[in-house]
Amino acid sequence: GNGSGTQFWLDPWLEGEPLRLQFPRLFAICHDPAILVSVAALDEGRNIAFRRSFGPDEVQEWTDLREVVPLPLSQDPDAVSWSLSPSGEFSVSLAYQALCRVPVL
């Protein structure tokens, strides 16, 4: 989607996990934790502000982050997608099948 309804750091919009968990050092020094994806993606990510300069660990996280964030964004509106379905649409049948595959302890 275009990122206008998705928070860059807080929502699980890539790989099912929020970027704040994937890149904790960058999140710890980001200026706006609630920045939208659409704003963060402007000017190839240069709209993401940080409270201080990067150290070596943050430089590595920034490099890794730039590799996983898809730029430019789509112009389509944001949409919820269910990862257990090839179409991305929820189905009770597929949810039941997924639950049946979970081992019981």
C-alpha positions as CSV (number, residue, x, y, z in Angstrom):
1,G,0.0,0.0,0.0
2,N,0.9,3.7,0.1
3,G,1.6,3.7,3.9
4,S,-0.8,6.5,4.7
5,G,-2.5,4.4,7.4
6,T,0.5,2.4,8.7
7,Q,3.0,3.4,11.4
8,F,6.6,2.8,10.2
9,W,8.0,1.6,13.5
10,L,5.0,0.3,15.4
11,D,2.9,-1.7,12.9
12,P,3.8,-5.1,11.6
13,W,3.8,-4.1,8.0
14,L,6.9,-6.0,6.9
15,E,7.7,-9.7,7.6
16,G,5.0,-9.8,10.3
17,E,7.0,-8.1,13.0
18,P,7.2,-4.3,13.8
19,L,10.4,-2.6,12.7
20,R,10.9,-1.4,16.3
21,L,11.6,-5.1,17.2
22,Q,13.8,-5.8,14.1
23,F,15.8,-2.6,14.5
24,P,15.8,-1.7,18.2
25,R,18.8,0.6,18.2
26,L,17.3,2.8,15.5
27,F,13.9,2.8,17.2
28,A,15.5,3.9,20.5
29,I,16.9,7.0,18.9
30,C,14.1,7.8,16.4
31,H,12.6,11.3,16.8
32,D,9.0,10.2,15.9
33,P,8.1,6.7,16.9
34,A,4.6,7.1,15.4
35,I,5.8,8.3,11.9
36,L,3.7,6.9,9.1
37,V,5.2,4.8,6.4
38,S,4.1,7.3,3.8
39,V,6.0,10.1,5.5
40,A,9.0,8.0,6.3
41,A,9.4,6.8,2.7
42,L,9.5,10.4,1.3
43,D,12.8,11.3,-0.2
44,E,14.1,7.7,0.0
45,G,13.8,7.5,3.8
46,R,15.5,10.8,4.5
47,N,12.3,11.9,6.4
48,I,13.1,9.6,9.3
49,A,14.7,11.8,12.0
50,F,16.9,10.6,14.8
51,R,17.9,12.3,18.1
52,R,21.6,11.8,17.6
53,S,24.2,10.7,15.0
54,F,24.6,7.0,14.4
55,G,27.3,4.9,16.0
56,P,28.7,1.8,14.3
57,D,25.7,-0.4,15.4
58,E,23.2,2.1,14.2
59,V,25.0,2.4,10.9
60,Q,24.7,-1.4,10.4
61,E,21.0,-1.4,11.4
62,W,20.3,1.5,9.0
63,T,22.0,-0.4,6.2
64,D,19.9,-3.5,7.0
65,L,16.7,-1.4,7.2
66,R,17.3,0.1,3.8
67,E,17.6,-3.4,2.3
68,V,14.2,-4.5,3.7
69,V,12.0,-1.4,3.2
70,P,10.5,-1.5,-0.3
71,L,10.9,1.9,-2.0
72,P,9.2,3.5,-3.8
73,L,5.8,2.6,-2.2
74,S,2.7,1.5,-4.1
75,Q,0.1,4.1,-4.7
76,D,-2.6,1.7,-3.6
77,P,-4.3,2.2,-0.2
78,D,-3.0,0.2,2.7
79,A,-4.8,-3.2,3.2
80,V,-4.7,-5.9,5.8
81,S,-3.4,-9.2,4.4
82,W,-3.6,-12.6,6.0
83,S,-0.4,-14.6,5.6
84,L,-1.9,-18.0,5.8
85,S,-3.9,-17.6,2.5
86,P,-2.3,-17.2,-0.9
87,S,-4.9,-14.5,-1.7
88,G,-4.3,-12.7,1.5
89,E,-7.9,-13.0,2.5
90,F,-9.0,-14.6,5.8
91,S,-10.9,-17.9,5.7
92,V,-12.2,-20.0,8.6
93,S,-11.2,-23.2,6.8
94,L,-7.6,-22.1,6.4
95,A,-7.5,-20.9,10.0
96,Y,-8.8,-24.3,11.2
97,Q,-6.2,-26.1,9.1
98,A,-3.5,-24.0,10.6
99,L,-4.7,-24.7,14.1
100,C,-4.8,-28.4,13.4
101,R,-1.1,-28.3,12.4
102,V,0.0,-26.7,15.7
103,P,1.5,-29.4,18.0
104,V,-0.2,-30.0,21.3
105,L,2.1,-30.0,24.3
